[in-house]
Amino acid sequence: MDVDLELVNRSLNGDTDAFSDLVQKYQKQVYYTALRMLAEHEDAADIAQQTFINAFRALSTFKRQASFKTWIYQIAINLCRNCIKERTRKPAFQDIEETDVVDNAPTPLDRLDGRSQADLVSRAIEKLPDQQRATVILRVYEDCSYEQIADTLGCSLSTARGNYHHGILALRRMMEGMGK
């Protein structure tokens, strides 16, 4: 039997340590997936925490048709999507009194000079449409198979492959544009 499924079964039978083992096993992966989706540490930490709360509450509904890893990613990705939608509902500007102004803050030129290639890639990934972004993150950073991605995102295998292909092409175009 799969170790994750054994931990799920033990957890459903009241073994709280078993669920803690699942959290320990997947918390970093879930956090970094959320961070790549949202690009904000606080939001990613909140999403990671909420993912495991939701998973614990819904553990009895886990159907075992997909792996626990796929199921936990489904929860995290859906929470990230909700967070992104919530962000778009908020006003796009703040009153000047609400913003913190730092006299010795880096200038835009300083920030540009300090960016690494990884930072540029992360910023480009943020600009991808949701499905492509989630697919690229799961494939590249989490090493998920196309089957796992399709299960996680609730799409067909060909859609998962297509989203990855189009996401990578879009990233190449954005990166070429940044290099000019």
C-alpha positions in Angstrom: 0.0 0.0 0.0 1.1 3.5 -0.8 2.6 5.3 2.3 0.4 8.3 1.8 -2.8 6.2 1.7 -1.7 4.4 4.8 -1.2 7.7 6.5 -4.7 8.8 5.3 -6.2 5.6 6.6 -4.5 6.0 10.0 -5.6 9.6 10.2 -9.2 8.7 9.4 -9.0 6.2 12.3 -8.0 9.0 14.7 -4.2 9.0 14.5 -3.4 12.7 14.5 0.3 12.0 14.1 -0.4 10.4 10.7 -1.9 13.6 9.3 1.0 15.6 10.8 3.3 13.3 8.8 1.4 14.2 5.6 1.6 17.9 6.4 5.4 17.6 7.0 5.8 15.7 3.8 4.0 18.2 1.6 4.0 21.5 3.4 7.1 22.9 1.6 5.9 21.8 -1.8 2.4 23.3 -1.3 4.0 26.5 0.0 6.3 26.9 -2.9 3.6 26.1 -5.4 1.4 28.8 -3.8 4.3 31.2 -3.8 4.9 30.7 -7.5 1.2 31.2 -8.2 0.8 34.3 -6.0 4.3 35.8 -5.7 3.6 36.9 -2.1 5.1 35.1 0.9 2.3 36.0 3.3 -0.4 34.9 0.9 1.5 31.7 0.1 1.9 30.9 3.8 -1.9 31.5 4.3 -2.8 29.3 1.4 -0.5 26.5 2.5 -2.1 26.6 6.0 -5.6 26.7 4.6 -4.8 23.9 2.2 -4.1 21.5 5.1 -7.0 22.7 7.1 -9.3 22.1 4.2 -7.7 18.7 3.5 -8.1 17.6 7.1 -11.7 18.7 7.2 -12.4 16.9 3.8 -10.2 13.9 4.4 -13.1 11.5 4.5 -14.1 12.6 1.0 -10.7 11.7 -0.5 -11.7 9.1 -3.1 -8.2 7.6 -3.6 -8.7 7.7 -7.4 -5.8 10.1 -7.6 -2.8 10.3 -5.3 -2.9 12.3 -2.1 -0.3 14.6 -3.6 -2.5 15.3 -6.6 -5.5 15.9 -4.2 -3.6 18.3 -2.0 -2.3 20.2 -5.1 -6.0 20.5 -6.3 -6.9 22.1 -3.0 -3.9 24.5 -3.1 -4.4 25.5 -6.7 -8.1 26.2 -6.1 -7.3 28.3 -3.1 -4.7 30.2 -5.1 -7.2 30.9 -7.9 -9.6 32.2 -5.3 -6.9 34.5 -3.9 -6.1 35.8 -7.4 -9.8 36.5 -8.0 -10.1 38.3 -4.7 -7.1 40.4 -5.5 -8.7 41.6 -8.7 -11.8 42.7 -6.8 -9.7 45.0 -4.6 -9.0 48.6 -5.7 -5.9 49.0 -7.8 -4.7 52.0 -5.9 -4.2 53.1 -2.3 -4.3 56.5 -0.6 -0.9 58.0 -0.2 -1.3 58.0 3.6 -1.8 54.2 3.5 1.5 53.5 1.7 4.9 53.3 3.4 7.5 55.6 1.9 11.1 54.7 2.6 13.7 57.4 1.9 16.4 55.0 1.0 14.3 52.6 -1.0 16.0 51.3 -4.1 15.3 53.1 -7.3 13.7 51.2 -10.2 17.1 51.1 -11.8 18.7 49.6 -8.7 16.0 46.9 -8.7 16.5 46.2 -12.3 20.2 45.7 -11.9 19.7 43.4 -8.9 17.3 41.0 -10.6 18.4 37.6 -11.3 17.4 35.4 -14.2 15.2 33.3 -11.8 13.4 36.5 -10.7 12.7 37.4 -14.4 11.4 33.9 -15.0 9.2 34.1 -11.9 7.8 37.5 -13.0 7.1 36.1 -16.5 5.3 33.1 -15.0 3.1 35.4 -13.0 1.9 36.9 -16.3 0.7 33.6 -17.7 -3.0 32.8 -17.7 -4.1 30.8 -14.7 -4.2 27.3 -16.3 -0.9 27.8 -18.1 0.7 29.2 -14.9 -0.5 26.3 -12.8 0.6 23.7 -15.4 4.1 25.2 -15.8 4.6 25.4 -12.1 3.4 21.8 -11.4 5.5 20.4 -14.3 8.7 22.4 -13.9 8.9 23.1 -10.2 7.0 20.1 -8.7 8.0 17.6 -11.4 4.4 16.4 -11.8 3.5 14.1 -14.7 1.0 15.3 -17.3 -1.5 12.8 -15.8 -1.0 14.3 -12.3 -1.5 17.8 -13.7 -4.6 16.8 -15.5 -6.0 15.2 -12.3 -5.0 18.2 -10.2 -6.5 20.8 -12.6 -9.5 18.7 -13.6 -8.7 18.8 -17.3 -7.9 16.3 -20.0 -4.4 15.0 -20.6 -4.2 16.7 -23.9 -5.3 20.0 -22.3 -2.6 19.7 -19.7 0.0 19.1 -22.5 -1.4 22.0 -24.5 -1.3 24.3 -21.5 2.3 23.4 -20.8 3.3 23.8 -24.5 1.6 27.2 -24.8 2.9 28.4 -21.4 6.5 27.6 -22.3 6.1 29.3 -25.7 4.6 32.4 -24.0 7.5 32.4 -21.5 10.1 32.2 -24.3 8.4 35.2 -26.0 8.3 37.2 -22.7 11.9 36.4 -21.9 13.1 37.3 -25.4 11.2 40.6 -24.9 12.9 41.2 -21.6 16.3 40.6 -23.1 16.0 43.4 -25.6 
